[in-house]
């Protein structure tokens, strides 16, 4: 009777599981870094839209003037706030959204075949983050040159992260079809 004939098979399975686990850790770290980069890009795009596209908008000036007690039209002059002054807010949003994504299980979702589920998780997590940020602004009322940037960041983050996840899902699907990264 031959003993230990399954030893090499068990070693091969164990080695394959180890590689799969290492790949999964790499995949999660890469997605966290990608998400952080995309959130920062969304923040920069929201800043650009807020200050360069809508900065001199007559609609924004009219709203600003009405909120400030119907001051004369030239009283609400446009003041460009540098992007660097929003650095603490940007860092907080990046860290906060990644934390919410982690708590909501976004990084446990397989990257291929679940794009719609990823988008739902991204949208609901970004909305939760926005609600927390608005609550913070309401309770503590920090000095801010523009709270209007917050909804722009929310919309841009959902759009850019969704597009990024779509591209990653397509790339991973193509790699799987080529035989790379299969388990």
C-alpha positions in Angstrom: 0.0 0.0 0.0 1.3 3.3 -1.0 1.2 6.1 1.6 1.5 9.8 1.0 0.5 9.7 -2.7 -1.6 12.9 -2.1 1.3 14.8 -0.6 2.4 16.5 -3.8 -1.3 17.3 -4.7 -1.8 18.9 -1.3 1.4 20.9 -1.6 0.3 22.1 -5.1 -3.1 23.2 -3.8 -1.5 24.9 -0.8 0.9 26.8 -3.1 -1.9 27.8 -5.4 -4.0 29.1 -2.5 -1.0 31.0 -1.2 -0.5 32.7 -4.6 -4.3 33.4 -4.8 -4.2 35.0 -1.4 -1.1 37.1 -2.3 -2.8 38.2 -5.6 -5.9 39.2 -3.6 -3.9 41.3 -1.2 -2.1 43.0 -4.1 -5.4 43.6 -5.8 -6.9 45.2 -2.7 -3.9 47.5 -2.2 -3.8 48.5 -5.9 -7.6 49.3 -5.8 -7.2 51.4 -2.6 -4.3 53.4 -4.2 -6.3 53.8 -7.4 -9.4 54.9 -5.6 -7.4 57.4 -3.5 -5.9 58.8 -6.7 -9.3 59.0 -8.4 -10.9 60.7 -5.5 -8.1 63.3 -5.5 -8.6 63.8 -9.2 -12.4 64.2 -8.6 -11.6 66.8 -6.0 -9.4 68.7 -8.4 -12.0 68.5 -11.1 -14.7 69.7 -8.7 -12.5 72.6 -7.8 -12.0 73.5 -11.4 -15.7 73.3 -12.1 -16.6 75.4 -9.1 -14.0 78.2 -9.5 -13.2 78.3 -13.2 -16.4 77.3 -14.9 -19.0 78.6 -12.4 -16.8 81.1 -10.6 -18.0 84.1 -12.6 -21.5 82.7 -13.3 -24.3 85.2 -12.9 -26.5 82.5 -11.3 -23.9 81.7 -8.6 -23.4 85.5 -8.0 -27.2 86.0 -7.7 -27.6 83.2 -5.2 -24.6 84.5 -3.2 -26.1 88.0 -3.2 -29.5 86.7 -2.1 -28.0 84.7 0.7 -26.1 87.8 1.9 -29.1 90.0 2.2 -29.7 91.3 -1.3 -26.5 93.3 -1.4 -25.6 95.3 -4.5 -24.6 93.2 -7.6 -21.0 94.1 -7.4 -20.7 93.4 -3.6 -20.4 89.6 -4.2 -17.2 89.9 -6.1 -15.5 86.7 -7.2 -12.5 85.6 -5.1 -10.4 82.7 -6.4 -9.4 80.5 -3.5 -6.2 78.5 -4.2 -6.6 74.7 -4.4 -3.9 74.4 -1.6 -6.2 76.0 0.9 -8.6 73.0 0.4 -5.8 70.4 1.2 -7.2 69.4 4.6 -10.7 69.0 3.2 -9.3 66.9 0.2 -7.2 64.7 2.5 -10.2 64.2 4.8 -12.5 63.3 1.9 -9.9 60.8 0.4 -9.3 59.1 3.7 -13.0 59.2 4.7 -14.3 57.7 1.5 -11.7 54.9 1.5 -12.7 54.1 5.1 -16.4 54.1 4.2 -15.6 51.9 1.1 -13.7 49.5 3.3 -16.5 49.3 5.9 -19.1 48.8 3.1 -17.1 45.9 1.6 -16.2 47.5 -1.7 -12.8 45.9 -1.6 -14.2 42.4 -1.0 -16.2 42.5 -4.3 -14.6 40.6 -7.2 -13.4 43.1 -9.8 -15.0 41.3 -12.8 -18.7 40.7 -13.3 -20.0 42.9 -10.5 -19.6 46.4 -11.9 -23.2 47.4 -11.1 -22.8 46.3 -7.5 -19.6 48.3 -7.2 -21.3 51.4 -8.6 -24.1 51.0 -6.1 -21.6 50.7 -3.2 -19.6 53.7 -4.5 -22.7 55.9 -4.9 -24.2 55.0 -1.5 -20.8 55.3 0.3 -20.1 58.7 -1.4 -23.6 59.9 -0.3 -22.9 58.7 3.2 -19.6 60.6 3.2 -21.3 63.7 1.9 -24.0 63.5 4.6 -21.3 63.3 7.2 -19.4 66.2 5.7 -22.5 68.4 5.5 -23.3 67.5 9.2 -19.8 68.5 10.1 -20.2 71.8 8.3 -23.6 72.4 10.0 -22.4 71.6 13.6 -19.0 73.2 13.6 -19.4 75.8 10.9 -15.7 76.0 9.9 -14.5 79.0 8.0 -14.9 78.0 4.4 -14.5 79.9 1.2 -16.9 77.6 -0.7 -19.2 74.9 0.6 -20.5 74.6 -2.9 -17.5 72.4 -3.7 -18.9 69.6 -1.6 -21.7 68.5 -3.9 -19.4 68.9 -6.9 -16.9 66.5 -5.2 -19.7 64.1 -4.5 -20.9 64.0 -8.1 -17.4 63.9 -9.6 -16.3 61.2 -7.2 -19.2 59.0 -8.2 -18.6 59.6 -11.9 -14.8 59.2 -11.9 -14.7 56.2 -9.5 -17.5 54.4 -11.6 -15.6 55.0 -14.8 -12.3 53.8 -13.2 -14.0 50.6 -11.9 -15.5 50.0 -15.3 -12.1 50.3 -16.9 -10.5 48.0 -14.3 -13.3 45.4 -14.7 -12.8 45.4 -18.5 -9.1 45.0 -18.1 -9.4 42.2 -15.6 -11.9 40.4 -17.7 -9.6 40.7 -20.7 -6.7 39.3 -18.6 -8.9 36.4 -17.4 -9.9 35.6 -21.0 -6.2 35.5 -21.9 -5.6 33.1 -19.1 -3.8 35.5 -16.7 -4.8 35.7 -13.1 -7.2 32.8 -13.1 -7.7 30.8 -9.9 
